[in-house]
Every structure is written in structure tokens, then in C-alpha cells.
Amino acid sequence: MRHEKEKLLKEELRILAITTRDRLGLTQKEMDRRLAMSESCYSDIETVCTMCKTLTAVILPDMQDDSKRFLFAAKAKFKEQYEKEMKAT
């Protein structure tokens, strides 16, 4: 069950990173500087190689005009995943 939630969060943060970078008109190199990480680490997030580290997962939502929107959407998806898991057991 935990694996599915981690997979879901990984994808949500990946999408957030890509849409944020696009909205701000930044290159990956510029985005990695804003997130205080290496370019290769940032690239790994966009290509789903790795999940965001805690600091990045805090900074990314904070870069949004409405950070609560991301958190509420993620919460809804977690709830949906939880309900699927409960039906399966």
C-alpha cells in the first residue's frame, strides 16, 4: 500500500515540477538553481527516475500562486487511493 502512495506522490511532484518550470519559462538548469539542487537531480525528477527529496517537496508547492491547490488535489488523490485499497482488502 505504501508503495502505491509513494508512486502517486512521485508522479504528482513530477507534474508539479514540469508545470512550474513551464509556467516560469525556466530551463532545467535555472529550475535546479531555484530548488538548490544539481541539474542531474532535477532532470531525474522530470524523468521519473527519482522522487523529490523533502526540501524540494516543500519548495515546489511554495513556488505556486496558490500552494494549497496542489496540497488539496494531492490529498484527494491519496483519499481515492486509500478507498481503492480498502475495497481490495
DAVEN-V818594 format. One line per field, one symbol per residue. phi: phi as a letter, one per 20 degrees, with the letter a starting at -180 (. if undefined). psi: psi as a letter, one per 30 degrees, with the letter a starting at -180 (. if undefined). A space follows every 10 residues. Layout:
BEGIN
phi = ???
psi = ???
END
This chain:
BEGIN
phi = .fgffffffg ffffffffff fffemdefff ffffelbfff ffgfffemfc egfggffefg ffeefcffgf ffffffffff ffffffffe
psi = eeeeeeeeee eeeeeeeeee eeefhlleee eeefghllee eeeeefggel lkleeefeee effleiffee eeeeeeeeee eeeeeeef.
END
